[in-house]
Amino acid sequence: MRMQVNKKTIEKYLNKWQDILRLRDWDIVVKIVKKKWRKSGDIKIDLEDKKAVLLVNNKPKCDNLEELVVHELLHVKLYGMDQMIEDLLSIIYGKTSNKKKDFAYTQFMLLLESTVEDLTKGYLSAAKSKKSLSFGRLKNAIDKEIRNK
């Protein structure tokens, strides 16, 4: 059973981690996504204005909302590099999709996500977070595999 989300809890984590991650100069608002959505969370970023919208699934796949908030805020910290790499891939491989560009983009995204997840775990550990890490994505993959056997 997936947990329900409440906006005040997310905002509490957002305020805490904006300070820790030195993102206090950003205007970040929380929006709870109530329609069916495959993600637990996402963040939409306007780098020039230093504004962002933290999107959180009303029924997230993860079990640790603090982890979700930290993960998405780390995307804010890395967004400039993220966009630089995406622009570089377009310069090298062109603007339209092709096998080489798609391969490079997929590898970059896998590296970005694993780096953000490692940093998230490190920050939560350093902050002595007592909540266990979410295994939602891995748990879902294992549950699916077991059902198919």
Secondary structure, DSSP 4 states (H G I P E B T S, - for coil): -PPP--HHHHHHHHHHHHHHTT-TTSEEEEEEE-S--S-SEEEEEETTTTEEEEEEESS-S-S-HHHHHHHHHHHHHHHHHHHHHHHHHHHHH-SS--HHHHHHHHHHHHHHHHHHHHHHHHHHHHTT--SPPP-HHHHHHHHHHHHT-
